[in-house]
Amino acid sequence: MLKFATSGLKEVELLDAMCGTGKTHNLFKFIAHNPQEHYLYITPMLSEVSTRPAEELAKFPECGVVFEEPTGEGYRTKGDHLIVR
C-alpha cells in the first residue's frame, strides 16, 4: 500500500494487489467499520461504481453507510457534485 500526504492535506492511500486477493471486500469492510469518515472510491470500470459498493455494503447492514454516486444533476459538473457541500 502506498500512502501520499502533503503538508496540510489529507492522506491518500493507494491499494494495489493481484485480482481476487480481497482488496474491494476489505476496503468496504474498513468503510463499514469507520462510517464517520468520508471516502472517495475510484475505479477504472464504471460498472464497479454502479453495483459493487451496494453489494459489498449489503454485507454490513448495521454500518448505515450510504454510497453516493455523483450525477452532476443540479451542479455544473460531476466534480462539483462531490466538492460543493
C-alpha positions in Angstrom: 0.0 0.0 0.0 1.3 3.4 -0.9 0.5 6.5 1.3 0.6 10.0 0.0 0.4 13.2 2.1 1.4 16.8 1.6 1.6 19.2 4.4 -1.9 20.5 5.3 -3.7 18.0 3.0 -5.4 14.7 3.9 -3.6 11.5 3.4 -4.4 9.4 0.4 -3.8 5.6 0.3 -3.4 3.7 -2.9 -4.1 -0.1 -2.7 -2.7 -2.3 -5.4 -2.7 -6.1 -5.4 -3.5 -9.1 -7.6 -7.1 -9.9 -8.7 -9.0 -12.0 -6.2 -7.0 -11.1 -3.1 -9.9 -9.3 -1.3 -9.0 -5.7 -2.0 -12.5 -4.5 -2.6 -14.1 -6.6 0.2 -11.6 -5.4 2.7 -11.9 -1.8 1.6 -15.7 -1.8 2.1 -15.3 -3.7 5.4 -13.0 -0.9 6.6 -15.5 1.7 5.4 -18.3 -0.1 7.1 -16.4 0.0 10.4 -15.4 3.6 10.0 -18.7 5.3 8.8 -17.8 8.6 10.4 -15.2 9.3 7.8 -15.6 10.4 4.1 -14.2 8.2 1.3 -13.7 8.7 -2.4 -13.9 5.3 -4.2 -12.2 5.5 -7.6 -12.1 2.6 -10.1 -11.4 2.4 -13.8 -14.6 0.4 -14.5 -17.9 2.3 -14.5 -19.8 -1.0 -13.6 -17.8 -1.2 -10.4 -19.2 2.2 -9.3 -22.8 1.3 -10.1 -23.0 -2.1 -8.5 -20.1 -3.1 -6.3 -20.4 -0.7 -3.4 -24.0 -1.6 -2.8 -23.2 -5.3 -3.0 -20.3 -5.0 -0.6 -22.0 -2.7 1.9 -25.1 -5.0 2.0 -22.8 -7.5 3.8 -22.5 -4.9 6.7 -26.1 -3.7 7.1 -25.5 -2.4 10.6 -23.0 0.2 9.4 -25.5 2.6 7.9 -23.1 3.7 5.2 -24.7 5.2 2.1 -22.8 5.2 -1.1 -23.5 8.3 -3.3 -22.6 8.3 -7.0 -22.3 11.8 -8.4 -24.7 12.6 -11.3 -23.9 16.2 -11.8 -27.6 16.9 -11.7 -28.1 20.4 -10.2 -24.4 21.0 -10.5 -22.2 22.3 -13.3 -20.1 19.0 -13.3 -19.9 15.7 -11.5 -16.8 17.0 -9.8 -18.8 19.9 -8.4 -21.3 17.5 -7.1 -18.5 15.9 -5.0 -16.9 19.2 -3.9 -19.8 21.5 -3.3 -21.4 20.6 0.0 
